[in-house]
Amino acid sequence: MSVGSALLIGELVTSLAVQAVAAKTMFIAPNGIRSSTRFVASCFVTCGLTQALVLSLIAISTGEAAIGSLLYICGLGLFVATCRANRPRLLSVAFSEDVPQHLVVWGPYKYIRHPYYASYCVTWLAGAAASRNPIMAGTFLLMLTIYMWAARFEERKFLKSCYAAAYNRYRTTTGMLIPYLWTRLPLSAKLLHQRGSASIDIRF
């Protein structure tokens, strides 16, 4: 095993471990854990083990390791920033069928609608970009597809809630996983203002 491979394995394990711990502490399951949520968790473990195994079997150069390390750091940094944005009110675990009770539009959410999923995708991309291995690329594409599925599910919940108009406006100015480079219009607090028991967590 090359030094570069060992470094990337360490960063992969660290990133996935942080995400796994956060899954237990930064999310709630109001209606219990659904089978689709368990499926995501199974893919998470399987792809993590697969990537670690592949990295242990191939040689990674210093330059390739640097690329992978940069992506792991970016993914972890985005993940931590997103956790901070959600500390006041935790989000529901993926595929929960509860009705949204708040909408966060500050921190990373100013630029992308699903920063958690974006951070996960960057983590899976890191090893694939560094190794240029087809198996690694396959795990990245699998997890990207799963996270897109989960993100669409969550967006449908918002569009069926009292936040439908606000969320539609949010979608026009904010990218799903990648920021819109051609526009970054600030959200209107007046537009997002809602009455009732639900609330919107707006912090600029």
C-alpha positions in Angstrom: 0.0 0.0 0.0 1.4 3.4 -1.0 1.6 6.4 1.4 -1.0 8.1 -0.7 -3.4 5.2 -0.5 -3.0 5.0 3.3 -3.6 8.8 3.6 -6.8 8.6 1.5 -8.1 5.6 3.4 -7.6 7.5 6.7 -9.4 10.5 5.4 -12.2 8.4 4.0 -12.7 6.5 7.2 -12.6 9.8 9.2 -15.1 11.5 7.0 -17.6 8.5 7.0 -17.2 8.1 10.8 -18.1 11.7 11.4 -21.1 11.4 9.1 -22.2 8.2 10.8 -22.0 9.8 14.3 -23.8 12.9 13.1 -26.6 10.7 11.7 -27.3 9.6 15.3 -27.1 13.1 16.8 -28.0 15.6 14.1 -31.2 14.1 12.8 -34.6 13.0 14.2 -37.0 10.3 13.1 -40.5 11.5 14.1 -42.2 8.6 12.4 -39.5 5.9 12.9 -37.0 4.6 10.4 -38.4 3.6 7.0 -37.0 0.8 4.8 -35.8 3.3 2.3 -33.7 5.0 5.0 -32.2 1.6 6.0 -31.4 1.0 2.3 -29.4 4.2 2.2 -27.6 3.2 5.3 -26.7 -0.2 3.8 -25.4 1.4 0.6 -23.4 3.9 2.8 -21.6 1.0 4.6 -21.2 -1.1 1.4 -19.7 1.7 -0.6 -17.5 2.8 2.2 -16.0 -0.7 2.6 -15.7 -1.0 -1.2 -13.8 2.3 -1.5 -11.5 1.5 1.4 -10.7 -1.9 -0.2 -10.0 -0.5 -3.6 -7.8 2.2 -2.2 -5.8 -0.4 -0.3 -5.1 -2.3 -3.5 -4.0 0.5 -5.8 -1.0 2.9 -5.7 -1.9 6.5 -5.3 0.7 9.1 -6.3 1.5 12.2 -4.2 -0.4 14.5 -6.7 -3.4 12.2 -6.8 -3.4 12.0 -3.0 -3.4 15.8 -2.8 -6.5 16.0 -5.0 -8.3 13.5 -2.9 -7.3 15.1 0.3 -8.5 18.5 -0.8 -11.9 17.0 -1.7 -12.1 15.2 1.6 -11.3 18.4 3.5 -13.9 20.4 1.4 -16.6 17.7 2.0 -15.9 17.6 5.7 -15.8 21.4 6.0 -19.2 21.7 4.2 -20.6 19.0 6.4 -19.6 20.7 9.6 -20.9 24.1 8.4 -24.2 22.4 7.6 -24.4 20.8 11.1 -23.9 24.2 12.7 -26.7 25.7 10.6 -29.0 23.0 11.9 -28.1 23.0 15.6 -31.1 25.2 16.6 -33.6 22.8 15.0 -32.6 19.4 13.8 -33.8 18.0 10.4 -35.6 14.8 9.9 -33.7 11.8 8.7 -33.9 10.9 5.0 -37.3 9.7 3.7 -39.2 10.7 6.8 -42.8 11.5 6.0 -43.3 14.1 8.6 -44.6 17.6 7.6 -41.8 20.2 7.4 -41.9 22.5 10.5 -39.2 25.0 9.5 -37.1 26.0 6.5 -33.4 26.9 7.0 -32.0 29.4 4.5 -28.8 30.5 6.1 -25.2 29.3 6.2 -24.5 26.8 3.3 -28.3 26.9 2.6 -27.8 30.4 1.1 -26.0 28.7 -1.8 -27.3 25.2 -2.1 -30.6 23.6 -1.1 -29.1 20.3 0.1 -25.6 21.0 1.6 -25.7 17.7 3.6 -26.1 15.7 0.5 -23.6 17.9 -1.4 -21.0 17.2 1.4 -21.6 13.5 1.2 -21.2 13.5 -2.6 -17.9 15.4 -2.3 -16.7 12.7 0.1 -17.6 9.9 -2.3 -16.1 11.8 -5.2 -12.7 12.3 -3.5 -11.4 8.8 -3.8 -12.8 8.3 -7.3 -11.2 11.5 -8.5 -7.8 10.6 -6.9 -7.8 7.0 -8.1 -9.6 7.3 -11.4 -10.8 3.8 -10.8 -14.1 2.6 -12.4 -15.2 0.8 -9.2 -14.7 4.0 -7.2 -16.5 6.0 -9.8 -19.4 3.4 -9.6 -19.8 3.9 -5.9 -19.8 7.7 -6.3 -22.5 7.5 -9.0 -24.6 5.1 -6.9 -24.5 7.4 -3.9 -25.1 10.5 -6.0 -28.2 8.8 -7.4 -29.4 7.9 -3.9 -28.9 11.4 -2.6 -30.7 12.9 -5.6 -33.6 10.6 -4.9 -33.7 11.6 -1.2 -33.4 15.3 -2.1 -36.3 15.1 -4.5 -38.4 13.3 -1.9 -37.7 16.1 0.6 -38.5 18.8 -1.9 -41.9 17.2 -2.6 -42.6 17.4 1.1 -42.0 21.2 1.1 -44.0 21.7 -2.0 -47.0 20.1 -0.3 -46.6 22.1 2.9 -47.4 25.7 3.9 -44.0 26.6 2.6 -44.7 25.7 -1.0 -44.6 29.3 -2.4 -41.5 30.2 -0.3 -39.7 27.0 -1.4 -40.5 27.6 -5.0 -38.9 31.0 -4.7 -35.9 29.4 -2.9 -35.5 26.9 -5.7 -35.3 29.7 -8.4 -32.3 31.3 -6.6 -30.5 28.4 -5.1 -28.9 25.3 -6.7 -29.7 21.8 -5.5 -26.2 20.5 -5.0 -24.1 23.1 -6.8 -24.5 26.9 -6.4 -26.0 28.8 -9.3 -23.0 30.8 -10.6 -25.1 33.1 -12.7 -27.3 34.5 -9.9 -27.3 34.7 -6.2 -30.4 36.8 -5.3 -31.1 37.1 -1.6 -34.3 35.5 -0.4 -37.0 37.9 0.6 -37.9 37.7 4.3 -41.3 39.1 3.4 -41.9 36.3 0.9 -40.8 33.7 3.5 -42.9 35.1 6.3 -45.6 32.5 7.3 -48.2 32.5 9.9 -49.2 29.6 12.1 -47.4 27.0 14.3 -44.7 26.3 11.7 -41.7 28.6 11.4 -38.9 29.5 9.1 -35.4 29.7 10.4 -34.0 32.7 8.5 -30.5 33.9 9.3 -28.5 36.0 6.9 
